């Protein structure tokens, strides 16, 4: 799979409530702009990835690593990984890049990572995690709920194929594919995660992202990039602008 110079493989990690399918619109762009292979797995408890008995960033990273198994085994001695994660996926990317894992990662780009969590926000997340699965009579109702949960309302139409991976139909009723318990993953300890890696890290946010500020990111002591005019889901709003964050790794 690798050659003498090695190949960079791009690992794309989605945010809370979404699935790996959220990166599908990137496919034509990656075909033109990314020389190596790319993978966009479902995080545990999302899409087609089975749930975890308990959710933590380490456990989510472990599931990604387990899924990489066959890929990792085929990596040549000079092959490398670059990881781009959105929101929850960005935290999982940092957990994957911990020096103790010894993965051949060249760099991590974290997009839209929420740094500051209030007690009320953490309480709300725990409440969401404890709610039973909600069932819907129609796909359209379920699709609209999926788009709200994943923060994708207005970015994809309810009938968009990307939405299908986030839904399940059973006995004529519809539900979200996501395991609600995933909301209980907790608050990321970003300073500790950053201290545990030797991999270059870039943190980015959309200028209009209400979930994190430039000042909060800059306090973490790593390079920060602000994407003008974009919001929390900048990778959906403007794939080219986000892919440009990886220019150093092409």
N, C-alpha and C positions, 0 to 999 in steps of 0.2 A: 504494500500500500504506500510506503514511503519510498523516496529515492535518496540519492546521496546528500541532497540538500535538505531533505525532510519536507513534510507537508504540514500545514497548519489546519487543524480541524476545528470548526466553529460549533460550540455548544450553546444553544439558545434556550433560556429558562424563563417560562412565563410567570405572571403574577398570580396572586391569590384569586381563586375563583375561575381563572381562565384555563386553557389547555394548550398543549403544544401546537394545535392548529392555528392559534392566533398569529403564528409566524408564517403561515402559508403564503400570504400576499408578498412575502419577501422573496419567494422562490425565483421569479424572473430576474430580480435584482442580484441575488446571490449567484445566479448562473453567469451573469456578466462580470461581477465584481469580486467574487471570492474564489480563489483558485483551488482550495481544498474541499473536502466534504463538509457537510453541516448536518447537525442533528437537533431536533426540537422535541424532546421527550415530554410526556405528561408527568408532572410532579405527583408524588403519592397522594391518593385520595382525590385526584382530579382526572377528568377524562376517563381513559381506560386503565389507569394505574390503580391497583388495589389500595384500599385504605391501610393506614398504619394503626397498630394498637394504641399508640400515643404519638403525638406530633411534637417534634422539636426540629430545629434547623439542622442539627447533626443527623437526625434520622432521615430527614428529607434528602440530605446530601448523600447519605449512605444508600438510599434507594436509587438515586441517579447513578451513583458509582456502580451499583450492582447491574443496572441496566446497560451501562457502558461495557460490561464484561467482554463480550465478543469483539467490540470495537477496540478496546484497550489492548486486547491480546494481539490484534493485527497491526498495532502501531509499530512502525519501524523505529530503529534506535534514535533517529533524528526527528521523528514526528512529534508535533506539539499540539496542545489544545489552547484555544482562546475561548473564554466563557463570557457571554453577554447575558445578564439576568435583569429582568424587570421586577421591581418592587420585591415581593417575597422571593422571586427567582434570583434577584441580586444578592440577597442575604445567603441563599443556598449556594450561590457561586462562591462567596467568600468562605463558607464552610468547606466547600470542596477544595479550595486553594490553600487550606491549612498546611503548613510545612510538614506536619506529621503524616499527612496522606501521601506525600511524595509523588503526586501526579505531575506529569510533564506539561504544566500549564505555563504559557508565556505571559498571559495577562488576563485581568478581570475588568470588565466594564459593568458597573452597577447603575441602572437607570431608575430614577424615581424611588429610591429607598427612603422609607419613612424613618426618621431618626428619633423624634420625640413622641412619646406616647403618654397621654394623661391617664390617671387612674380610671376616669370615666370611660375612656376608649378601650382600656384593657377589660374593664367589667363588661362592656357591650360585646366585645369579642368572645368572652367566655359564655355570655348568654346565647349568642348566636350558635356557638359550638354545642350547646346543650339542647337546642331545639330539635324536635323530630323532623324527619324529612317531610317537605311540603309536596303534595300531589296536585297536579293541574289536569283539567279536563281536556285541554287542547295543547298542541305543540306551540301555538302562538303565545299563549299565556306563559308557558314554561320558558320559551325563548326570551320573552321580555324580562322575566325574572333573572334568567341567566345573564343577560346583558347588563342589568343593574348590578348584580352581585360582582361581576367581573369588571365593572367600571367601563363597559364598552358601549353603553347606550349612546346612540347618535353616530357611532363609528362603524358599526355593522348593522345592516337591516336584520330583523328577526328571522327572515327566511334565507339568510346568507349561509352557504355551506360550512363556514367556519363555526357556526353556532351548533351544528349537529353533534360535534364531539362533546359538547357540554350538556347534552340532554340524554335521557334514557326513557324508553317507553316500555311499560309493563302492564299487561292486562288492560290495554286501552287507555291507561292514564300516563301522564308524563311527570317526570321529576328532573331535577338537576343531577348530573353525574357526580358532582362534588360531594365528598363526605363532609357534612357540616362540622364534624369534630376538628377539621383542619383549622378552623378559626381560632382554636385554642393554642396555636403554636407559640404565642407569647411575644414578648418584646425582645427584639434582637439587641444583643450587646455588641454594638458595632466597634467600639474601641478595642474590645478584646479580640474580636474576629480579625480586625486589621493588624493587631499586634502579633497574631498567630501565623501570619503569612509573610513570605519574602517576595511574593509575586507582585509586579507592578499593578496598581489598582487605580482606575479612573472612576470617579463618581459623577454622574450627570443627572440633570433634571430639566424638564420643560420649564420655561420661564413662568408659565401660568399654572404650574402644578401647586395646588393648595395644600398638599400633604407634606411638603418639605421645602425649606428655604435654602438659599445660597449660604446664608450665615451658618445654618446648622451643619451643612455639609463641610464648609471650610474649617469648622472646629475640629474635624476628624483628622486633619493634617495630611490629606492626600490630594492629588490634583482634582479639580472640580471644573466641569464644563456646563454652561447654561445654554439651552437650545431656544433661541428666540421664537416667541409666538406659539409654543407648543405647551400641552398640558401633561397630565400624569401618564397618559398612554401615548407618549411621543413616538414610540416604535410603530404604532398603528397610524397615527396622524401623518407622520413623515418618515417612512422607512429610510429614505436616502440620507436624511440628516443624522439619523441614529447610526446607520451603517458607517458613516464617515468617521464616527468615533473610533472605528477599528482600523483606520487607514495605516497606522503604524505597524499593523500585523498582516497586511496584504502580501 
